[in-house]
Amino acid sequence: MNIRSFGRSPRGERLARIRSTENYRNGSFQNVEPTEVNPGNVSIFRILKGMLSRPSSVRPSTEIPNVRSDLKELDRERPALVWFGHSSYFLQVDGFKILVDPVFSGNASPFRLFGKAFEGSDHFNAEDLPELDLLILTHDHYDHLDWPSIKKLVPKTGSVVASLGVGAHLEYWGVEKGKITELSWWQDHSVNEHLKITATPSRHFSGRGFQRGKTLWSSFVLRVNGYKFFLGGDSGYDKRFSEIGKRFGPFDLAFLECGQYNKYWPQIHMFPEQTLMAGKDLQAKQIIPVHWGKFVLSTHPWNEPIRRFTSAAENEGFSYAAPKIGEPCYFQEKYYQQDWWEFETKTTDHGR
């Protein structure tokens, strides 16, 4: 057991700050709307039974299509995003380089036997990344906060912005306190005159051990030289998307989760059709569906999330981009969407 990867709970001045926040009550952070991880009170035995009897379709049958891009040689004149599977992605805008929730260790778990990445989804590692202006950490779950990746990335990172309390893990792992900025919901931070970030609510929970809610979970509004991005983190659907859309929208891109849903936990993850609803609430010009394509954390077929989301989006004529892992997507230019997730059967191209 690699105990160090569990991190450390907040203490001292950090804990005092946490206790003074409005949404920290009864010893843990709370969602805006009443939220339960398992609202139907289904037994843990029943949930585990479902997880252990998952069909083979939860994983692709062979290596998924991917692109091995040189991230250090991307055209700095063309605003770009690169998705690494699940909720890890890289943004390069006007020369600024931003990385969100990197998990390059090959596992969404502290144990090598669990949460193993799909074949073809894990060709990138921390050494492939260029020097970073900003590293953003939405919350402390293992599929978003990866200790091996953090150790390698922080030396090449100018600033780290994280949800309140997550800094306790980072400092325990040796990250310099001066590099870390922790935000509570609705707090702003200006990295420099061109780069500003605001923490906004999401509907989820946190915890790397048995205790939940000791650190905050967030979405973020990121503004870079006139561009505006919504970084959704993990969230069930609620009225906060509409509130954020009214306060900060419209957004050029909204990165929104569309996978790892289940009827047993409907309040903490969105179903794909709700992903579209959230994008509309945010007044997003385009949705980038994430939180799928790399790990098995639920019981649905691995490509069901993107099939359901794209079907819903196309029925309503809503713009989206779902690039292959590692494929640069120059989002200010015409993007030709390929349904690459159908590689096990057939591939259809659609101009977008």
C-alpha positions, 0 to 999 in steps of 0.5 A, spaced: 500 500 500 502 506 497 500 510 503 503 516 501 499 517 495 493 517 499 495 525 501 493 528 508 487 532 511 487 539 512 490 542 518 492 548 522 491 555 518 488 551 512 483 547 516 481 554 520 480 557 513 475 551 511 471 551 517 470 559 516 467 558 509 459 558 508 458 551 505 462 547 510 458 544 515 457 539 520 465 537 519 465 537 511 463 541 505 456 541 502 453 541 496 448 547 494 442 542 493 441 536 497 445 531 494 447 523 496 452 519 493 447 513 493 440 516 494 436 510 493 440 507 499 441 501 495 446 496 499 453 496 498 453 489 496 448 490 491 452 495 488 459 491 488 455 485 485 453 489 479 460 492 479 463 485 479 458 482 474 460 488 469 459 486 461 466 485 457 463 491 453 466 496 459 472 496 456 474 496 448 476 490 445 483 492 442 487 499 442 483 505 441 485 510 436 489 515 438 494 520 436 501 521 439 502 529 438 508 533 440 505 537 445 512 542 445 511 543 438 504 545 437 503 552 433 502 557 438 498 562 433 492 557 433 488 556 440 488 548 441 486 543 446 488 536 447 484 531 450 488 525 454 482 521 456 477 521 462 478 528 465 485 530 463 486 535 458 491 541 455 489 548 453 494 552 449 491 559 448 496 565 445 502 562 448 499 560 455 499 553 457 494 550 461 493 543 464 487 540 467 486 534 472 492 530 469 492 522 470 498 519 467 500 514 471 496 509 468 491 508 474 485 511 477 487 508 483 492 508 488 493 500 487 496 498 480 491 492 480 485 497 480 482 502 475 487 501 469 487 505 463 484 502 456 490 500 451 491 506 447 489 511 452 495 512 456 501 513 451 502 520 454 506 522 460 508 528 464 515 528 460 511 530 454 508 536 457 511 543 455 513 548 461 506 550 464 503 556 466 498 553 470 496 547 473 488 546 475 486 541 480 478 540 480 478 535 486 482 530 490 479 523 487 484 519 484 481 519 477 483 527 477 489 528 482 494 523 481 500 523 485 505 520 480 503 525 475 504 531 480 511 530 482 513 530 475 509 536 473 510 541 478 517 542 477 515 545 470 509 549 472 509 556 474 502 556 478 497 551 481 490 553 482 486 547 486 479 547 490 480 549 497 483 544 502 487 540 496 493 544 497 494 539 504 495 533 499 500 537 495 504 540 500 505 533 503 507 531 497 513 536 497 509 542 492 512 549 494 506 553 498 508 559 494 506 555 488 499 553 490 492 558 490 486 554 493 479 557 492 473 557 495 466 557 490 466 564 487 473 566 489 477 569 483 485 569 482 489 572 477 495 568 475 497 574 471 494 580 467 491 575 461 489 569 465 484 569 470 480 563 474 474 563 478 472 557 482 464 555 481 460 550 484 459 543 482 455 537 485 459 532 487 464 530 493 471 529 495 475 524 499 481 519 497 480 515 503 474 513 507 472 520 509 468 525 505 468 532 504 474 534 507 476 538 501 472 542 496 470 540 489 469 545 484 468 547 477 472 553 474 471 559 469 477 560 466 479 567 462 485 567 457 486 573 453 478 574 451 477 567 451 472 564 456 472 556 458 468 552 463 472 547 466 466 542 469 470 537 473 465 532 476 458 534 477 451 531 477 446 536 474 443 542 478 441 549 477 448 551 478 449 551 471 444 556 469 447 560 475 454 560 472 451 561 465 448 567 467 454 570 471 459 568 466 456 566 459 457 565 454 463 560 453 467 559 448 468 551 450 465 547 456 468 541 458 463 537 461 463 530 464 458 525 460 461 518 463 461 514 469 454 515 470 449 509 474 442 509 476 445 508 483 449 515 483 444 519 479 446 526 483 453 526 483 455 524 475 451 527 469 447 522 464 449 524 457 443 527 455 444 532 462 451 534 459 447 537 453 442 540 458 448 543 462 452 546 456 445 549 454 444 552 461 452 555 461 450 558 454 456 554 451 458 555 444 461 548 444 461 542 448 467 538 449 465 531 452 470 528 458 470 523 463 470 517 459 474 513 454 480 511 459 477 508 465 472 503 468 468 506 473 461 504 472 457 499 468 456 502 462 459 500 455 465 504 454 463 508 448 456 508 450 457 515 453 459 519 447 454 515 443 448 518 447 451 525 448 453 525 440 446 523 439 442 528 443 447 534 441 446 532 433 438 532 434 438 539 437 444 541 432 448 543 438 456 544 436 461 539 440 468 536 439 470 529 441 477 529 438 481 522 439 486 522 445 492 526 443 489 529 437 490 537 437 483 540 436 484 547 433 477 550 436 477 556 432 477 553 426 473 548 422 473 541 426 472 535 422 469 530 427 470 523 426 466 517 430 472 514 432 469 510 438 466 506 433 472 503 430 470 496 433 464 496 428 465 502 423 467 509 422 463 514 419 465 521 418 461 528 419 464 535 417 463 540 423 
